[in-house]
């Protein structure tokens, strides 16, 4: 089956901007990511999503998942589980390893499901 590829436009806008704030991702009291290099993706009427560089995520908590999904605007998404003491959060993290050209800057960045991970924007420290 051929995957439909769609370009962002007036009917479905997508923008990606470099952030200036510090972004911290937590599960409970455990910090799993901390960065000042996040990208913010705004897509149509969806809430903004912070994409955090993979190198700013604690690698000890990431476990590969076999789950994959497809977005006609961004491409194929792969997932990670989060393995924390006493719990594993299934498919809580997604990544577009080779996103479509219109959002190519999110390659190498991950995003978190907000119902499982708290992602907070904090003022950047000079």
Backbone as a printed PyTorch tensor [residue, N CA C, xyz], in Angstrom:
tensor([[[ 0.8400, -1.1780,  0.0000],
         [ 0.0000,  0.0000,  0.0000],
         [ 0.8910,  1.2500,  0.0000]],

        [[ 0.5810,  2.1960, -0.8470],
         [ 1.3230,  3.4480, -0.9360],
         [ 0.8210,  4.4090,  0.1330]],

        [[ 1.7530,  5.0070,  0.8230],
         [ 1.3990,  5.9810,  1.8640],
         [ 1.1320,  7.3270,  1.2260]],

        [[ 0.0600,  7.9510,  1.6640],
         [-0.2700,  9.2800,  1.1830],
         [ 0.6290, 10.2950,  1.8750]],

        [[ 1.2460, 11.1740,  1.0990],
         [ 2.1020, 12.2300,  1.6310],
         [ 1.3940, 13.5590,  1.4070]],

        [[ 1.2290, 14.3170,  2.4990],
         [ 0.5680, 15.6180,  2.4140],
         [ 1.5450, 16.7190,  2.8020]],

        [[ 1.4210, 17.8440,  2.1340],
         [ 2.2360, 19.0210,  2.4410],
         [ 1.4430, 19.9550,  3.3570]],

        [[ 2.0810, 20.4910,  4.3770],
         [ 1.4010, 21.5060,  5.1890],
         [ 1.0090, 22.6870,  4.3070]],

        [[-0.1050, 23.3140,  4.6530],
         [-0.5690, 24.4680,  3.8980],
         [-1.6260, 25.2050,  4.6870]],

        [[-2.3450, 26.1050,  4.0530],
         [-3.3450, 26.9130,  4.7640],
         [-4.4170, 26.0750,  5.4650]],

        [[-4.7630, 24.9290,  4.8890],
         [-5.7850, 24.0820,  5.4960],
         [-5.2350, 23.2250,  6.6390]],

        [[-3.9340, 23.0450,  6.6880],
         [-3.2840, 22.2550,  7.7550],
         [-1.8610, 22.7960,  7.9530]],

        [[-1.7360, 23.9540,  8.6050],
         [-0.4040, 24.5480,  8.7690],
         [ 0.4420, 23.7970,  9.8000]],

        [[ 1.7280, 23.7400,  9.5350],
         [ 2.6990, 23.1860, 10.4840],
         [ 3.9040, 24.1170, 10.4950]],

        [[ 4.3150, 24.5290, 11.6960],
         [ 5.5390, 25.3080, 11.8350],
         [ 6.4160, 24.6440, 12.8870]],

        [[ 7.7100, 24.7930, 12.7310],
         [ 8.6880, 24.2990, 13.7050],
         [ 9.6050, 25.4640, 14.0300]],

        [[ 9.6950, 25.7840, 15.3290],
         [10.5180, 26.9090, 15.7580],
         [11.4880, 26.4660, 16.8420]],

        [[12.6840, 27.0180, 16.8050],
         [13.6420, 26.7740, 17.8810],
         [13.1580, 27.5020, 19.1270]],

        [[13.2040, 26.8130, 20.2450],
         [12.7620, 27.4090, 21.5010],
         [13.8620, 28.1960, 22.1740]],

        [[13.4720, 29.0600, 23.0850],
         [14.4440, 29.8200, 23.8580],
         [14.3660, 29.4660, 25.3360]],

        [[13.3540, 28.6960, 25.7050],
         [13.1500, 28.3510, 27.1110],
         [13.7970, 27.0060, 27.4300]],

        [[13.9620, 26.7750, 28.6890],
         [14.4020, 25.4700, 29.1760],
         [13.1660, 24.5740, 29.2600]],

        [[13.2840, 23.3640, 28.7140],
         [12.1890, 22.3920, 28.7360],
         [12.6480, 21.2080, 29.5830]],

        [[11.8180, 20.8640, 30.5700],
         [12.1120, 19.7380, 31.4590],
         [10.9530, 18.7570, 31.3670]],

        [[11.2870, 17.4870, 31.1480],
         [10.2840, 16.4170, 31.1050],
         [10.4720, 15.5300, 32.3280]],

        [[ 9.3410, 15.2370, 33.0080],
         [ 9.3880, 14.4540, 34.2490],
         [ 8.2980, 13.3930, 34.2540]],

        [[ 8.6020, 12.3270, 34.9360],
         [ 7.5870, 11.3550, 35.3340],
         [ 7.6340, 11.3600, 36.8490]],

        [[ 6.5960, 11.8940, 37.4540],
         [ 6.6330, 12.1050, 38.9010],
         [ 7.7490, 13.0680, 39.2270]],

        [[ 8.6470, 12.6530, 40.1310],
         [ 9.7930, 13.4900, 40.5050],
         [11.0460, 13.1940, 39.6830]],

        [[10.9600, 12.2230, 38.7780],
         [12.1280, 11.8080, 38.0030],
         [12.2550, 12.6240, 36.7240]],

        [[13.3530, 13.3600, 36.6030],
         [13.6390, 14.1200, 35.3810],
         [14.1690, 13.1410, 34.3440]],

        [[13.4980, 13.1090, 33.1880],
         [13.9460, 12.2090, 32.1230],
         [14.5520, 12.9710, 30.9430]],

        [[14.3100, 14.2920, 30.8950],
         [14.9100, 15.1230, 29.8470],
         [15.0000, 16.5580, 30.3350]],

        [[16.0610, 17.2310, 29.9230],
         [16.2920, 18.6170, 30.3170],
         [17.0910, 19.2640, 29.1890]],

        [[16.5370, 20.3120, 28.5900],
         [17.1990, 20.9090, 27.4320],
         [16.8790, 22.3890, 27.2890]],

        [[17.7640, 23.0900, 26.6240],
         [17.4890, 24.4540, 26.1690],
         [17.5060, 24.4790, 24.6380]],

        [[17.4610, 23.2890, 24.0270],
         [17.5340, 23.1730, 22.5660],
         [16.2880, 22.5340, 21.9620]],

        [[15.1730, 22.6450, 22.6260],
         [13.9380, 22.0430, 22.1140],
         [13.4190, 22.8120, 20.9010]],

        [[12.6650, 22.1060, 20.1070],
         [11.9250, 22.7010, 19.0000],
         [10.4430, 22.6360, 19.3630]],

        [[ 9.6860, 23.6310, 18.9580],
         [ 8.2480, 23.6170, 19.1940],
         [ 7.5400, 23.4750, 17.8570]],

        [[ 6.7720, 22.3870, 17.7320],
         [ 6.0090, 22.1330, 16.5250],
         [ 4.5620, 22.5180, 16.7760]],

        [[ 4.0600, 23.3650, 15.9120],
         [ 2.6450, 23.7630, 15.9630],
         [ 1.9880, 23.2250, 14.7070]],

        [[ 0.9410, 22.4390, 14.9160],
         [ 0.2620, 21.7800, 13.8010],
         [-1.2370, 22.0250, 13.8820]],

        [[-1.7400, 22.7010, 12.8720],
         [-3.1790, 22.9760, 12.7530],
         [-3.7380, 23.4560, 14.0930]],

        [[-4.8040, 22.8280, 14.5710],
         [-5.4470, 23.2340, 15.8270],
         [-4.9870, 22.4210, 17.0320]],

        [[-3.9560, 21.5900, 16.8630],
         [-3.4570, 20.7690, 17.9630],
         [-2.6340, 21.6200, 18.9280]],

        [[-2.5420, 21.1890, 20.1890],
         [-1.6510, 21.9050, 21.1160],
         [-0.1990, 21.8170, 20.6240]],

        [[ 0.6170, 22.8380, 20.9040],
         [ 2.0340, 22.7810, 20.5310],
         [ 2.7280, 21.5870, 21.1930]],

        [[ 3.7140, 21.0330, 20.4920],
         [ 4.4770, 19.8890, 21.0010],
         [ 5.9500, 20.2710, 21.0260]],

        [[ 6.5890, 20.0440, 22.1840],
         [ 8.0280, 20.2700, 22.3010],
         [ 8.7570, 19.0010, 21.8650]],

        [[ 9.6570, 19.1570, 20.9090],
         [10.5200, 18.0680, 20.4670],
         [11.9010, 18.3150, 21.0730]],

        [[12.3620, 17.3540, 21.8540],
         [13.6020, 17.4730, 22.6190],
         [14.6970, 16.6470, 21.9410]],

        [[15.9020, 17.2190, 21.7990],
         [16.9920, 16.4360, 21.2130],
         [17.1910, 15.1210, 21.9820]],

        [[17.3280, 14.0370, 21.2400],
         [17.4830, 12.7230, 21.8640],
         [18.6560, 12.7030, 22.8350]],

        [[19.7230, 13.4470, 22.5260],
         [20.8920, 13.4420, 23.4200],
         [20.6170, 14.1320, 24.7570]],

        [[19.5080, 14.8480, 24.8690],
         [19.1420, 15.4920, 26.1250],
         [18.1400, 14.6790, 26.9460]],

        [[17.8850, 13.4510, 26.5130],
         [17.0090, 12.5270, 27.2300],
         [17.8900, 11.4910, 27.9260]],

        [[17.5470, 11.1580, 29.1650],
         [18.2980, 10.1420, 29.9150],
         [18.1900,  8.8060, 29.1790]],

        [[19.2990,  8.3150, 28.6000],
         [19.2260,  7.0670, 27.8330],
         [18.8910,  5.8420, 28.6940]],

        [[19.1230,  5.9350, 29.9940],
         [18.8550,  4.8030, 30.8750],
         [17.3660,  4.4900, 30.9890]],

        [[16.4990,  5.4390, 30.6490],
         [15.0560,  5.2060, 30.7910],
         [14.3830,  4.7970, 29.4860]],

        [[15.0920,  4.8580, 28.3770],
         [14.4960,  4.5450, 27.0730],
         [14.6280,  3.0730, 26.7230]],

        [[13.5280,  2.4860, 26.2720],
         [13.5090,  1.1110, 25.7840],
         [12.8190,  1.1270, 24.4240]],

        [[13.4690,  0.5280, 23.4270],
         [12.8740,  0.4790, 22.0930],
         [11.5310, -0.2290, 22.1140]],

        [[10.6300,  0.2570, 21.3090],
         [ 9.3180, -0.3520, 21.1200],
         [ 9.2100, -0.7990, 19.6670]],

        [[ 8.3680, -1.7590, 19.4020],
         [ 8.1330, -2.1730, 18.0200],
         [ 6.9800, -1.3940, 17.3870]],

        [[ 6.3380, -0.5410, 18.1580],
         [ 5.2130,  0.2270, 17.6570],
         [ 5.6660,  1.2490, 16.6220]],

        [[ 4.9010,  1.3610, 15.5590],
         [ 5.1320,  2.3870, 14.5530],
         [ 3.7830,  2.9340, 14.1120]],

        [[ 3.7530,  4.2250, 13.8210],
         [ 2.5620,  4.8540, 13.2850],
         [ 2.9750,  5.7190, 12.1010]],

        [[ 1.9750,  6.2460, 11.4090],
         [ 2.2510,  7.0540, 10.2300],
         [ 1.4400,  8.3420, 10.2640]],

        [[ 2.0840,  9.4380,  9.9490],
         [ 1.4290, 10.7250,  9.7860],
         [ 1.6940, 11.1790,  8.3520]],

        [[ 0.6670, 11.4930,  7.5820],
         [ 0.9080, 11.8890,  6.1940],
         [ 1.6530, 13.2210,  6.0570]],

        [[ 1.7500, 13.9910,  7.1400],
         [ 2.4740, 15.2670,  7.1100],
         [ 3.9140, 15.1480,  7.6050]],

        [[ 4.1740, 14.1530,  8.4680],
         [ 5.4990, 14.0500,  9.0920],
         [ 6.2450, 12.7640,  8.7290]],

        [[ 5.5420, 11.6950,  8.4280],
         [ 6.1890, 10.4410,  8.0570],
         [ 5.9660,  9.3530,  9.0820]],

        [[ 6.9100,  8.3970,  9.1300],
         [ 6.8250,  7.2430, 10.0280],
         [ 7.3640,  7.5950, 11.4070]],

        [[ 6.5820,  7.2930, 12.4250],
         [ 7.0070,  7.5110, 13.8130],
         [ 7.3440,  6.1750, 14.4500]],

        [[ 8.4190,  6.1680, 15.2120],
         [ 8.8090,  5.0280, 16.0370],
         [ 8.6320,  5.4340, 17.4940]],

        [[ 8.6260,  4.4490, 18.3770],
         [ 8.3140,  4.7240, 19.7770],
         [ 9.3390,  4.1310, 20.7250]],

        [[ 9.3330,  4.6880, 21.9270],
         [10.1050,  4.1670, 23.0490],
         [ 9.1540,  3.9830, 24.2290]],

        [[ 9.4550,  2.9670, 25.0360],
         [ 8.8340,  2.8460, 26.3490],
         [ 9.7430,  3.5980, 27.3170]],

        [[ 9.1920,  4.0480, 28.4340],
         [ 9.9970,  4.6300, 29.5090],
         [10.0500,  3.6340, 30.6500]],

        [[11.2530,  3.1900, 30.9820],
         [11.4670,  2.2290, 32.0600],
         [11.9750,  2.9710, 33.2850]],

        [[11.1190,  3.0300, 34.2990],
         [11.4500,  3.7140, 35.5460],
         [11.3070,  2.7290, 36.6910]],

        [[11.9140,  3.0200, 37.8360],
         [11.8000,  2.0900, 38.9570],
         [10.3320,  1.7870, 39.2800]],

        [[ 9.9900,  0.5190, 39.1900],
         [ 8.6500,  0.0880, 39.5460],
         [ 7.5860,  0.2950, 38.4950]],

        [[ 7.9430,  0.8420, 37.3230],
         [ 6.9320,  1.0400, 36.2840],
         [ 7.5630,  1.1460, 34.9010]],

        [[ 6.7850,  0.7600, 33.9130],
         [ 7.1700,  0.9860, 32.5250],
         [ 5.9970,  1.6570, 31.8360]],

        [[ 6.2690,  2.7750, 31.1970],
         [ 5.2460,  3.5100, 30.4650],
         [ 5.3630,  3.1460, 28.9920]],

        [[ 4.4080,  2.3880, 28.5130],
         [ 4.4280,  1.8500, 27.1580],
         [ 4.2190,  2.9600, 26.1230]],

        [[ 5.0890,  2.9750, 25.1320],
         [ 4.9670,  3.9020, 24.0030],
         [ 4.7000,  5.3460, 24.4330]],

        [[ 5.4300,  5.8100, 25.4130],
         [ 5.2410,  7.1640, 25.9460],
         [ 6.0140,  8.2260, 25.1720]],

        [[ 6.9120,  7.7960, 24.2960],
         [ 7.8130,  8.6960, 23.5780],
         [ 7.7610,  8.3530, 22.0900]],

        [[ 7.7000,  9.3770, 21.2370],
         [ 7.7700,  9.0880, 19.8050],
         [ 8.8600,  9.9080, 19.1500]],

        [[ 9.3060,  9.4070, 17.9990],
         [10.3740, 10.0390, 17.2380],
         [10.1180,  9.8150, 15.7510]],

        [[10.3720, 10.8450, 14.9660],
         [10.3730, 10.7250, 13.5110],
         [11.8420, 10.7000, 13.1090]],

        [[12.3670,  9.5140, 12.8470],
         [13.8020,  9.3900, 12.5480],
         [14.1600, 10.0180, 11.1990]],

        [[13.2900,  9.8520, 10.2170],
         [13.4950, 10.4610,  8.9000],
         [12.1970, 11.1510,  8.4730]],

        [[11.9030, 12.2920,  9.0970],
         [10.6550, 12.9940,  8.7900],
         [10.6700, 13.5630,  7.3700]],

        [[ 9.4970, 13.8950,  6.9070],
         [ 9.3790, 14.5180,  5.5890],
         [10.0830, 15.8710,  5.5740]],

        [[10.5020, 16.3270,  4.3830],
         [11.2780, 17.5660,  4.2780],
         [10.6390, 18.7900,  4.9460]],

        [[ 9.3220, 18.8980,  4.9370],
         [ 8.6820, 20.0890,  5.5050],
         [ 8.8790, 20.2070,  7.0110]],

        [[ 9.2210, 19.1040,  7.6800],
         [ 9.4670, 19.1130,  9.1310],
         [10.8030, 18.4400,  9.4600]],

        [[11.7260, 18.4910,  8.5320],
         [12.9930, 17.7550,  8.6770],
         [13.7840, 18.1250,  9.9240]],

        [[13.5670, 19.3150, 10.4690],
         [14.3280, 19.7370, 11.6480],
         [13.9960, 18.9270, 12.8980]],

        [[12.8720, 18.1760, 12.9110],
         [12.5600, 17.3800, 14.1020],
         [13.2960, 16.0380, 14.1310]],

        [[14.0370, 15.7260, 13.0740],
         [14.8480, 14.5020, 13.0840],
         [15.8090, 14.5630, 14.2700]],

        [[15.9740, 13.4420, 14.9620],
         [16.8690, 13.4070, 16.1140],
         [16.2660, 13.9920, 17.3730]],

        [[14.9830, 14.2940, 17.3490],
         [14.2620, 14.8450, 18.4990],
         [13.1060, 13.9170, 18.8640]],

        [[12.7450, 13.9010, 20.1220],
         [11.6340, 13.0770, 20.5890],
         [10.5760, 13.9480, 21.2430]],

        [[ 9.3670, 13.4080, 21.3050],
         [ 8.2640, 14.0810, 21.9850],
         [ 7.6090, 13.0840, 22.9350]],

        [[ 6.9020, 13.6160, 23.9180],
         [ 6.3170, 12.7990, 24.9800],
         [ 4.8050, 12.9710, 25.0190]],

        [[ 4.0850, 11.8830, 25.2930],
         [ 2.6390, 11.9800, 25.4810],
         [ 2.3500, 12.7070, 26.7820]],

        [[ 1.5970, 13.8000, 26.7220],
         [ 1.3750, 14.6260, 27.9140],
         [ 0.5400, 13.9630, 28.9990]],

        [[-0.1670, 12.8760, 28.6780],
         [-0.9200, 12.1720, 29.7120],
         [-0.0420, 11.2160, 30.5200]],

        [[ 1.2250, 11.0540, 30.0910],
         [ 2.1530, 10.1560, 30.7950],
         [ 3.4090, 10.8430, 31.2960]],

        [[ 3.7600, 11.9570, 30.6430],
         [ 4.9810, 12.6810, 30.9870],
         [ 4.6310, 14.1600, 31.1260]],

        [[ 5.1050, 14.7830, 32.1960],
         [ 4.9100, 16.2150, 32.3940],
         [ 6.0480, 16.9510, 31.7060]],

        [[ 5.6940, 17.7960, 30.7620],
         [ 6.6900, 18.5850, 30.0400],
         [ 6.4320, 20.0420, 30.3970]],

        [[ 7.4430, 20.6520, 31.0350],
         [ 7.2950, 22.0250, 31.5290],
         [ 8.2860, 22.9540, 30.8610]],

        [[ 7.7930, 24.1230, 30.5330],
         [ 8.6470, 25.1830, 30.0030],
         [ 9.0560, 26.0730, 31.1620]],

        [[10.3530, 26.2870, 31.2890],
         [10.8860, 27.1350, 32.3550],
         [11.7260, 28.2330, 31.7250]],

        [[11.8400, 29.3770, 32.3800],
         [12.6940, 30.4350, 31.8320],
         [14.1240, 29.9280, 31.6380]],

        [[14.7240, 30.2940, 30.5350],
         [16.1110, 29.9110, 30.2740],
         [17.0370, 30.6130, 31.2540]],

        [[18.0640, 29.8940, 31.6670],
         [19.0630, 30.4440, 32.5790],
         [20.1960, 31.0180, 31.7400]],

        [[20.5780, 32.2800, 32.0100],
         [21.6490, 32.9220, 31.2320],
         [22.9950, 32.3730, 31.5670]]])
